[in-house]
């Protein structure tokens, strides 16, 4: 997966130094991205909101835990780990959201991470 690092950087130039230091972080085990990717792996076709509601944070106040599932899903799309299916569904706020599914690249990452501790 290391060849994929060039596809995406997680920090903007205006972000703090600590973010810059970790800008090449890919999908760390146990991270929000990792958790969401596993959610897409175990569920067929989800909106960002549905994916967020399927995570370990669903029974907490996500904002108290600084969980930005919509941003992490966007990052997974940029990494080409999930992709839109062309379908949309209505969110809990009445807005249309795209439905995404895990890609072969996302599945390859999941399968590789199963063998790494």
N, C-alpha and C positions, 0 to 999 in steps of 0.2 A: 504494500500500500504506500510505501514511502514515495513512489513516483507520482502520487496524487497530490503531494504537498504543494506543488506549484499552482494548483487550481484555485486555491482559496487562502486568503489570510484573514484572520479573525479580528485584527485590530485596524482601526483607522489611524491616520497620522495624528489626529487631534486627541486620541485616547491617552490615558496615563501611561507612564513608563512601565508599570507592571504589566499592562496589557501588551505593550510593545515587546516586552521580554518573552511573552508567551504567544506571540502572534502566529507562530507556525504550529501551534498545538492542533492536532488533527481531530480525532474523536477519542478523547481519553476515556478509559474504562471507568464507569460509574458517573460520568459527567451527564449533564442534561442532554447533550447531543446523543450520547450513547444510549441513555434511557429511552429517548424518543425513537431512535433508530430501531431498538429492540421492539418497541411498541408497533412500529410499522411492519416489522418482520413477523410479528405474531397476529396481526390483524390485517384483513384485506381491505384496502382503500379507506383512508381516513382524511378528514379535513385537519387543519392545524389544531383547531379547537378540540375536535374529537380525540386526536392524539394526545393533547395536553390532559384531557380528562381521563385518559386511560393510564396515566403514569402514577407513580407513587405519591404524587402531590395532590391527587384529586380530592382527598379528604382534608386538605389543609387550606389555609389562605395562601395561595401561590405567591401573592405579592409580598407577604411577610418573609417568604423564603427566597425572594428575588428570582423566581422562576419566570422566564420569558420564553415560554414554549413556542410562540409564534416566531420569534427571532431565531431560535435554534432550528426550527423546521425550515426557515428560509435558508439558513446556513447549510442544512442537509441537502436542499435543492441545489445550491451553488456547488456543493461537492459532488453532485449528481448521484447521491445515495438514495434519494427519493425523487419522483417526478410526477407531474400532474397526469391524470388519466383522461382529462377532457370533460369529466363529470363535475357537477357542482351540487352542493347541498346548502340548505339554509342554516345559518348559525343560530345560537341561542339569542342573538341580538337582532335576528331577522335579516341578516345580510347573506348574500351568496358567497360561499367559499369554495375554492377548488379542492377536489379530492385528489390525494396523492397516494402512490404506492411505492414500495421499495423497489429499487432497480437491481439488476444483476451485480453491479458494483457494490451496492449496499449489502446485498446478500453475501458477496464474497468477503466483505469486511466482517460481517457477523460470523461467518464460518471460520475465518482466520482468528477472530478474537476468542472463539470458543476454546482454542488450543493454547492460548496465552494466559498465564496467571500473573 
